[in-house]
Amino acid sequence: MGFSISNKVALVTGANRGIGKAIVESFLKHGAKKVYLAVRNTESTKGLEQEYGDRVVSLQLDVSDNASIQRAAAQAGDVDVLVNNAGILMPANSLSEHAEEVLSKELDVNVFGLIRVAKAFAATLEQNQGALVQLNSVASIKNFADLSTYSASKAASYSITQGIREQLAPKGVSVLSVHPGPIDTDMAVQAGFDGEADSTASVSEGIVNALAAGDFHLFPDTVSKQFEAAYQGYAGALIPETLTA
Ligand SMILES: NC(=O)c1ccc[n+]([C@@H]2O[C@H](COP(=O)([O-])OP(=O)(O)OC[C@H]3O[C@@H](n4cnc5c(N)ncnc54)[C@H](OP(=O)(O)O)[C@@H]3O)[C@@H](O)[C@H]2O)c1
């Protein structure tokens, strides 16, 4: 079930910077009709508004605040593709003093945030025969000890993504799980990553192509492709790429 971004209406959470901003730009480049910039602070999208005019619409949305999600969903009933990109990373290992507190915050944004936005937009996506894209990670399939709580949250969001897909794909909604390795954003700096990081465009252009191909998994960059090579046998056996009505 391929999904072309051309002439579609998208909503991207965390659209103001990093990977989210690149997704907005790639979608517009590939002919999206309109992109809702769903952000915590609508002052942060003024630059995108100036650049793209009425092809972008800023919406206040905090994925940890259900009321803001409900307001955005009521305002954006024309969404064809929902990209849940918003995420947080707070470096902590499993034995850190504040591990429980950190994990709790990461679960609230990275996992409950996904559940909240998916629930709010599921009916719209079904009605529009649309797509849901979730930013997961290589940390969804391997725990990195210094980012242990973050990895656990991304494993949980990947699991929830699979569940959402099993429910929505038979109803005609494409679901894409994106698993980047280190990407050149503020988050990579926060993670203490000081090696080579691939560009945000590798992820955003990868999403456009994976949606068109009807894929479920996307490993978009150099590091994540190494994970894909090791993971694809397992995933191929247990998590089939094709799941349609
Ligand atoms: N960069 C990487 O190496 C990498 C690798 C794998 C996966 N990922 C995933 O890719 C996604 C984007 O990461 P990034 O590197 O672009 O991160 P980033 O540069 O830290 O940007 C995070 C984005 O999420 C938004 N956000 C955070 N909490 C939010 C909330 N409660 N409600 C709404 N928006 C919120 C931020 O908004 P504010 O500006 O308001 O803070 C910002 O727009 C995340 O889900 C991340 O886990 C990143």
The ligand as a Gaussian input file, in Angstrom:
#p B3LYP/6-31G(d) Opt

LIG

0 1
 N       18.871000      12.810000      16.509000
 C       19.041000      11.505000      16.604000
 O       20.190000      11.029000      16.604000
 C       17.848000      10.570000      16.659000
 C       18.076000       9.207000      16.424000
 C       16.994000       8.316000      16.482000
 C       15.724000       8.776000      16.743000
 N       15.523000      10.113000      16.971000
 C       14.147000      10.539000      17.264000
 O       13.751000      11.487000      16.299000
 C       12.831000      12.425000      16.870000
 C       13.334000      13.846000      16.659000
 O       14.608000      13.945000      17.253000
 P       15.595000      15.198000      17.039000
 O       16.961000      14.654000      17.011000
 O       15.109000      16.072000      15.949000
 O       15.386000      15.897000      18.493000
 P       15.588000      17.406000      18.948000
 O       16.523000      18.109000      18.046000
 O       15.920000      17.329000      20.409000
 O       14.111000      18.013000      18.767000
 C       13.074000      17.475000      19.536000
 C       11.765000      18.023000      19.038000
 O       10.717000      17.439000      19.834000
 C        9.953000      18.499000      20.389000
 N        9.360000      18.113000      21.662000
 C        9.967000      17.677000      22.782000
 N        9.057000      17.435000      23.753000
 C        7.845000      17.744000      23.225000
 C        6.516000      17.727000      23.706000
 N        6.228000      17.356000      24.977000
 N        5.505000      18.079000      22.877000
 C        5.770000      18.472000      21.618000
 N        7.006000      18.556000      21.095000
 C        8.027000      18.183000      21.890000
 C       10.935000      19.646000      20.556000
 O       10.236000      20.872000      20.714000
 P       10.883000      22.128000      21.536000
 O       11.698000      22.897000      20.534000
 O        9.684000      22.862000      22.041000
 O       11.731000      21.558000      22.627000
 C       11.668000      19.533000      19.233000
 O       10.913000      20.079000      18.180000
 C       12.719000      12.042000      18.358000
 O       11.558000      11.252000      18.552000
 C       13.971000      11.223000      18.603000
 O       13.807000      10.318000      19.687000
 C       16.551000      11.023000      16.928000

